[in-house]
Amino acid sequence: MNYTLGIDCGGTFIKAALFDTQGNIQALHRENVSVISEQAGYAERDMSQLWAICAESSAFNH
């Protein structure tokens, strides 16, 4: 069976979904992304963490 993987690497959450050929979700993963805020009005993300979460999110056991 063929699948399509969709990944949303957003600023708050990283979400990944595995869809079958009919568009049904076969697997779903969502994980929070830490925000580094050392000063009011500023927000940063650790790109190494973002990439690691993104890679983990796409490793479905389906």
Secondary structure, 3 states (H helix, E strand, C coil): CCEEEEEEECCCEEEEEEEECCCCEEEEEEEECCCECCCCCCCECCHHHHHHHHHHHCCCCC
